[in-house]
């Protein structure tokens, strides 16, 4: 997923068969942790500012979660090299 976010942001539409984001999008501003749906609260400043990306199947991902998962993955890979 992190690869798709990077590649689509940098290169636009993706043709790779394994890509889950093929339309060429950049992260969008959103809010996280509000009490209401984004459609209802779009005029309010509810929740914390966040960036999101949406897969072709409309699955929404918060960019900070993707970064956290990528860092966790690479820490595990580095630990394997150190063992």
N, C-alpha and C positions, 0 to 999 in steps of 0.2 A: 504494500500500500504506500509506504513512504517513497518508494521509487516512482510510482505512478504520480504522486503529488508533485514531486520534483520535476519529472519529465514533462508532464502536461503543462505545468507552470512555465517551464523554460522553452519547450518546443511546440506547444499547441496540441492539436489532435494526435492521438497515438494509434498506431496500427498494429502494435504488438498483440498477439493472441491472448496473452496472459493479463493484459491491462484491464483494470476495473474502472478506470476513468479514461474515456477515449475522446471526449469532446473538446479537450483543450480548455480547461478552466483554471482560474486562479482562486486561492482561498477567498472566501467572502466573510465580511464582518457579520457577527451575530452576537447573541448574548447567551450566557449560560447561568443556570441556577435561578431563573425567575419563576414566579409562582404561576404564570399564565403562559399560554401558547405564544409563539412568536407572532402569529397573525393577529392575535388579540392585543398584544402589548407592543406592537411596532411603534406606537407613538410615545411610549413610556421608556424610561431608562431603567428597566428592571433587570436584575442579574448582572453578572460580570461580563465585560467585553471579551469576546472570543473570536477566533477564526475557525471556519468550518470548510470542509470539502464534501462534495456529494458524488458518490459513485453513480455509474450509469443506471443501476437498479434503484436509485434514490436513497440508498443508505447514507446517512449523515455521519461524519466523523469530525470530532474536534481536533484541530491541528496539534494542540498541546498534548493530547493523548497519543497521537501518532508519534510525536517526537519522544515522549516518555517510553513508549514501547520499543522504538528504534534504539534508544540509549541502553535500555535493559538488554536487548538482544546483543548489542556490541560488547557490553560489559561481560556477558556470558561467553562470547567468542574469545575475548581477550583472556578471560580466566582459563579457558581451555588451553591457550597457548602457554600460559604461565605454569600450568600443572606438569 
